[in-house]
Amino acid sequence: MRSHEGDGPKQFKVSFRGYRRQPVDEYVERLHGWLVDSEARAEDAVEAATTAVGERASEILRAALEVGDKARAEAEAIKAEAVENAEAEANRVMEDAHRQIEELQQSIDNLAVRRANVLSELGRLRKYLAAAAPEGTPRDVEDTEDIEATAMRAEPDHEVASKNGARPVSTSS
């Protein structure tokens, strides 16, 4: 931004009256030199400030990018750990569920064996009672399928012995 026009000092018309020309020209020449020098220094200062601000802004931007990269890396590490923990927990829960399923299936199998044994024992008892009954006594003996059907319709006991067998525990049906 220059405040003067042209390459040299402004030229004035010379007239007969007024000041002596040489000291005025010297003064105007010095003012012109001072103005040109001031404008050059101002432009240099603006360039230096712009460069300094640009370098500082670049430093700030680089630092911000480094912090962002570090934060991103930390977030990725936390995310990876969280995913790993979640997968481990899911695997543990699945293993527990499979173990419980196997235990339940074993219980079902044991109950099926016990049921078959009870039905077999009932059939044996039926035959024993039929044989032991005196002649002429009406025999309303059910066959094994009828016994099994009756067992399936039976109501659960309301008092069940506790595991240690010490005292009955009341249950609700």
Backbone hydrogen bonds, N-H to C=O, Kabsch-Sander energy under -0.5 kcal/mol:
donor,donor_aa,acceptor,acceptor_aa,energy
24,V,20,R,-1.2
25,D,21,R,-2.6
26,E,22,Q,-2.5
27,Y,23,P,-2.3
28,V,24,V,-2.8
29,E,25,D,-2.4
30,R,26,E,-2.5
31,L,27,Y,-2.5
32,H,28,V,-2.4
33,G,29,E,-2.4
34,W,30,R,-2.9
35,L,31,L,-2.6
36,V,32,H,-2.7
37,D,33,G,-2.8
38,S,34,W,-2.8
39,E,35,L,-2.5
40,A,36,V,-2.3
41,R,37,D,-2.7
42,A,38,S,-2.4
43,E,39,E,-2.4
44,D,40,A,-2.5
45,A,41,R,-2.7
46,V,42,A,-2.6
47,E,43,E,-2.5
48,A,44,D,-2.8
49,A,45,A,-2.9
50,T,46,V,-2.9
51,T,47,E,-2.7
52,A,48,A,-3.1
53,V,49,A,-3.4
54,G,50,T,-2.8
55,E,51,T,-2.9
56,R,52,A,-2.8
57,A,53,V,-3.2
58,S,54,G,-2.4
59,E,55,E,-2.6
60,I,56,R,-2.8
61,L,57,A,-2.8
62,R,58,S,-2.9
63,A,59,E,-2.7
64,A,60,I,-2.7
65,L,61,L,-2.5
66,E,62,R,-2.5
67,V,63,A,-2.6
68,G,64,A,-2.7
69,D,65,L,-2.7
70,K,66,E,-2.7
71,A,67,V,-2.9
72,R,68,G,-2.6
73,A,69,D,-2.6
74,E,70,K,-2.6
75,A,71,A,-2.7
76,E,72,R,-2.5
77,A,73,A,-2.3
78,I,74,E,-2.6
79,K,75,A,-2.8
80,A,76,E,-2.8
81,E,77,A,-2.4
82,A,78,I,-2.6
83,V,79,K,-2.7
84,E,80,A,-2.5
85,N,81,E,-2.8
86,A,82,A,-2.7
87,E,83,V,-2.7
88,A,84,E,-2.4
89,E,85,N,-2.7
90,A,86,A,-2.7
91,N,87,E,-2.7
92,R,88,A,-2.4
93,V,89,E,-2.7
94,M,90,A,-2.6
95,E,91,N,-2.6
96,D,92,R,-2.5
97,A,93,V,-2.6
98,H,94,M,-2.8
99,R,95,E,-2.5
100,Q,96,D,-2.7
101,I,97,A,-2.5
102,E,98,H,-2.5
103,E,99,R,-2.5
104,L,100,Q,-2.8
105,Q,101,I,-2.8
106,Q,102,E,-2.4
107,S,103,E,-2.4
108,I,104,L,-2.8
109,D,105,Q,-2.7
110,N,106,Q,-2.7
111,L,107,S,-2.8
112,A,108,I,-2.5
113,V,109,D,-2.1
114,R,110,N,-2.7
115,R,111,L,-2.9
116,A,112,A,-2.4
117,N,113,V,-2.5
118,V,114,R,-2.9
119,L,115,R,-2.8
120,S,116,A,-2.3
121,E,117,N,-2.7
122,L,118,V,-2.8
123,G,119,L,-2.3
124,R,120,S,-2.4
125,L,121,E,-2.9
126,R,122,L,-2.8
127,K,123,G,-2.1
128,Y,124,R,-2.3
129,L,125,L,-3.2
130,A,126,R,-2.5
131,A,127,K,-2.1
132,A,128,Y,-2.1
133,A,129,L,-1.5
137,T,134,P,-1.7
140,D,138,P,-0.7
141,V,139,R,-0.9
147,I,143,D,-2.0
148,E,144,T,-2.4
149,A,145,E,-2.4
150,T,146,D,-2.4
151,A,147,I,-2.4
152,M,148,E,-1.8
153,R,149,A,-1.3
154,A,150,T,-0.7
160,V,158,H,-0.5
160,V,169,V,-2.2
162,S,167,R,-1.3
165,G,162,S,-1.5
169,V,160,V,-3.4
171,T,158,H,-2.3
